[in-house]
Amino acid sequence: MTVYELTKNTLKGWINEALAAAKEKGELAFSSIPDYVIEEPREKEFGDFAANAAMLMAKEARMAPRKIAEIIVSNLKTEGTFIREIHVAGAGFINFRLDGSQLVKVLEMIDEQKENYGRIDMGKGEKVMVEFVSANPTGPMHMGNARGGALGDCLASVLDWAGFDVCREFYINDAGNQIEKFANSLEARYIQELKGEDAVEFPEDGYHGEDIRVHAKNFIGLYGDSYLDKPSEERKKALVDYALKINIDALKTDLEKYRIYYDVWFHESTLHENGKAREVVDELTARGCTYEKDGAVWFKATDFGEEKDEVLVRANGFLTYFAVDVAYHRNKLIDRGFQTAINIWGADHHGHVARLKAAMAALGIDPNRLEVILMQLVRLVQGGEVVRMSKRTGKSITLNDLLEETSIDAARFFFNMRQANSHFDFDLDLAVEQSNDNPVFYVQYAHARICSILRLLAQENIAVKAAKEVDLTLLKEEQEVDLMKLLARFPEEIRSAAIAREPSRITRYVMDLAAGFHTFYGACRVKTEDMALMDARLVLVAATKTVLKNALSVLSIEAPEHM
């Protein structure tokens, strides 16, 4: 149990006792205590915790909420406890302000749990999949993929810290229209390289990137002109088999460089090969959820509240991307037994979300088990101008281009500073700046500063003692108490981030924690003649180091010891 949970439970117990006492005295009349909440007020001046019990009891008690709150407070027995102040605010909130005696428990917890401090068991081992990036394997990853990678990986990490059994998955679109375009593009370049540009017209909708030419040239280096006389389908298959593996390996390499490691690389083609894609169309048909029109098979999406129906099988007999996607998500939620499947998609997929959820409902799957986080666009800004092209290639900026301009730490931190549904400008100048204006530098400097403090004291044979051996109640200064509050917040931030599917909360938290440490260090001298106070402050400093490192590890960002 975290310090916050322990504190909330204690406060709730005291409030319930006060309500029982008031009822016994005849001051309040009620049949049962409502399910009220105790939470942190948004504004610091209101205290550390607030309870809304009075508002929920007003109707039954036939009394103004503020009067009920005053009665509760008059019956509270908190003398000699960690409660420093209680007051009624607004319409009837009961606000509590704590002293440091309760908060020091967090320092003992951190000292005991160390690298595991912040982990909670909210998920109870429930199986959750997070599928993200899933870029088409027909070319390099772009800036949107870079943002989706940071968001998806950090969300998976948050869920892991919250106690879920998390699987990170990349869905490889190695079938369908984009692979057909890829094949046609490779074939055209292969023939052009051997017979000249005029030998064959390049497909209008083909991939015009230089990478296609490079694949064709390298293929010729291995096989020469031996595929010129082969049937087109055989030639295209050989070219795709060759180039696709190279592209997928490059995706894996680039993502691992970005500190993203997937548990599963799922090939779309397997759903065609094992018949599962066709099977899901048959199942929808058996459930009465399809019809035929103009030679095509349609899904009755309108029966599930959608504005239009969706084609599953084209008149030429080919499955649509939608049909295969339905089969893929059925595979996630039924065949592989994930309780929840979370997708990180670009905002342009908005219309696809509701229809896919409708298909889940048609298959008898609770559509709420499928969650889709829509990610807005990101712009790269340098010198106040939007950067659209790579300096090196003159083409659209790729993940590799970005990582040549800035650090992995900065990229992951910056991409995770905003909610996925917000537009974001990535400031390249700020990302490489070594100053307190650069948030990732500011946070990492706080960790490095702590390491320096501990290192210098160790040279004087001054070591951090075990928290239980130190009188932590000496930590009474406002900056000390505020810093302990921040440390106590970490498990709750993990919980909130997991519930809201918002890993950016952790990025904002480490910024708050770094600021809290810098404020503490500026106001409270660590090395002091009062040995007992120095020991207590050293425990606080060491605990801050641990939590900073833990929080940064959730984001897969390094916690340097020197800067």
FENNORSUL-V113967 format. One record per backbone hydrogen bond with DSSP energy under -0.5 kcal/mol. NH is the residue of the N-H (numbers start at 0). CO is the residue of the C=O. Records with the same first field share a line. If there is no record, write none. Layout:
NH: CO ; CO
//
This chain:
5: 1
6: 2
7: 3
8: 4
9: 5
10: 6
11: 7
12: 8
13: 9
14: 10
15: 11
16: 12
17: 13
18: 14
19: 15
20: 16
21: 17
22: 18
23: 19
24: 20
25: 21 ; 22
26: 21
27: 21
35: 33
38: 49
43: 41
45: 42
46: 43
47: 95
48: 95
49: 38
50: 93
51: 36
55: 51
56: 52 ; 53
57: 53
60: 56
61: 57
62: 57
67: 63
68: 64
69: 65
70: 66
71: 67
72: 68
73: 69
74: 70 ; 71
75: 71 ; 72
77: 75
80: 77
83: 81 ; 96
84: 96
86: 94
88: 92
91: 88
92: 88
93: 50
94: 86 ; 92
95: 48
96: 84
98: 81
101: 98
102: 98
103: 99
104: 101
105: 102
106: 102 ; 103
107: 103
108: 104
109: 105
110: 106
111: 107
112: 108
113: 109
115: 112
116: 113
118: 115
119: 160
122: 161
123: 120
124: 162
125: 122
127: 164
128: 339
129: 166
130: 128 ; 341
131: 129 ; 168
133: 131
138: 135
142: 396
145: 141
146: 142
147: 143
148: 144
149: 145
150: 146
151: 147
152: 148
153: 149
154: 150
155: 151
156: 152
157: 153
158: 154
159: 155
160: 156
161: 157
162: 159
163: 158
164: 125
165: 163
166: 127
168: 129 ; 166
169: 263
171: 169 ; 265
172: 170
173: 171
179: 175
180: 176
181: 177
182: 178
183: 179
184: 180
185: 181
186: 182
187: 183
188: 184
189: 185
190: 186
191: 187
192: 188
193: 189
194: 190
195: 191
198: 195
199: 196
205: 202
207: 205
211: 208
212: 208
213: 209
214: 210
215: 211
216: 212
217: 213
218: 214
219: 215
220: 216
221: 217
222: 218
223: 219
225: 222
227: 224
229: 226
234: 230
235: 231
236: 232
237: 233
238: 234
239: 235
240: 236
241: 237
242: 238
243: 239
244: 240
245: 241
246: 242
247: 243
248: 244
249: 245
250: 246
251: 247
252: 248
253: 249
254: 250
255: 251
256: 252
257: 253
258: 255
259: 254
260: 258
262: 167
263: 167
265: 169 ; 263
266: 264
267: 171 ; 265
269: 266
270: 267
271: 267 ; 268
272: 268
273: 269
274: 271
276: 270
278: 274
279: 275
280: 276
281: 277
282: 278
283: 279
284: 280
285: 281
286: 282
287: 284
288: 283
290: 297
292: 295
295: 292
296: 312
297: 290 ; 295
298: 309
299: 288
300: 298
302: 299
303: 300
304: 301
305: 300
309: 298
311: 296
312: 296
313: 317
316: 313
319: 311
323: 319
324: 320
325: 321
326: 322
327: 323
328: 324
329: 325
330: 326
331: 327
332: 328
333: 329
334: 329
335: 330
337: 331
338: 126
339: 126
340: 368
341: 128 ; 339
342: 370
343: 130
344: 342 ; 372
346: 374
348: 345
349: 346
351: 348
352: 348 ; 349
353: 349
354: 350
355: 351
356: 352
357: 353
358: 354
359: 355
360: 356
361: 357
362: 358
363: 360
364: 359
368: 365
369: 366
370: 340 ; 368
372: 342 ; 370
373: 371
374: 344
375: 419
378: 423
379: 386
380: 378 ; 425
381: 384
384: 381
386: 379
387: 385
389: 394
393: 389
396: 387
398: 140
401: 397
402: 398
403: 399 ; 400
404: 400 ; 401
405: 401
410: 406
411: 407
412: 408
413: 409
414: 410
415: 411 ; 412
416: 413
421: 418
423: 376
425: 378 ; 423
426: 424
427: 380 ; 425
428: 380
430: 426
431: 427
432: 428 ; 429
434: 432
437: 434
438: 436
441: 437
442: 438
443: 439
444: 440
445: 441
446: 442
447: 443
448: 444
449: 445
450: 446
451: 447
452: 448
453: 449
454: 450
455: 451
456: 452
457: 453
458: 454
459: 456
460: 457
461: 456
462: 460
468: 465
469: 466
471: 469
473: 470
474: 471
475: 473
480: 476
481: 477
482: 478
483: 479
484: 480
485: 481
486: 482
487: 483
488: 484
489: 485 ; 486
492: 488
493: 489
494: 490
495: 491
496: 492
497: 493
498: 494
499: 495
500: 496
501: 496
504: 501
505: 502
506: 502
507: 503
508: 504
509: 505
510: 506
511: 507
512: 508
513: 509
514: 510
515: 511
516: 512
517: 513
518: 514
519: 515
520: 516
521: 517
522: 518 ; 519
523: 519
524: 522
527: 525
530: 528
533: 529
534: 530
535: 531
536: 532
537: 533
538: 534
539: 535
540: 536
541: 537
542: 538
543: 539
544: 540
545: 541
546: 542
547: 543
548: 544
549: 545
550: 546
551: 547
552: 548
553: 549
554: 550
555: 552
556: 551
559: 557
//
